[in-house]
Amino acid sequence: FLLLAQGHGCKDFEGMCCMNLSDHLESIHNQLRQLND
């Protein structure tokens, strides 16, 4: 899951993956949950 989150994070957020991923991991997880739903 972490690799998936990082991969989609860099693609979806583009520049945001350069920031602290830990701060955005929750947001990324929420987006992945929405995509799964």
N, C-alpha and C positions, 0 to 999 in steps of 0.2 A: 504493500500500500504506500509506503513512504516513497519508493522510487516512482510510483505512479503519480503521487501528489507532486513530487518535484518536477517530473516530466511535464505534466499538464500545467503546473504552476508557471514554469518558464514560458510555455507556449501561450497560455491564456492571459497571463499578466505581463508577459514580455519583460519589461524592465524591472518589474517588482521582484523577480527571482534574485536580483542582485542585492536586494535588501535582506533583512533578517527573516529568513523563511519561518523561523519558529513563531514569529509574531503573526504571520499570515497563515500558518498551518491550519488553524481553526477555521478561518474563512475558506481556505481551499477545501477542507474536509466538508464543510457545509455545501459548497458548490458541487462537489462530487456526489454528495447525498442527493441533491436536487436532480442531478443528471441521472442518477440511478432510479429515482422515482419517476 
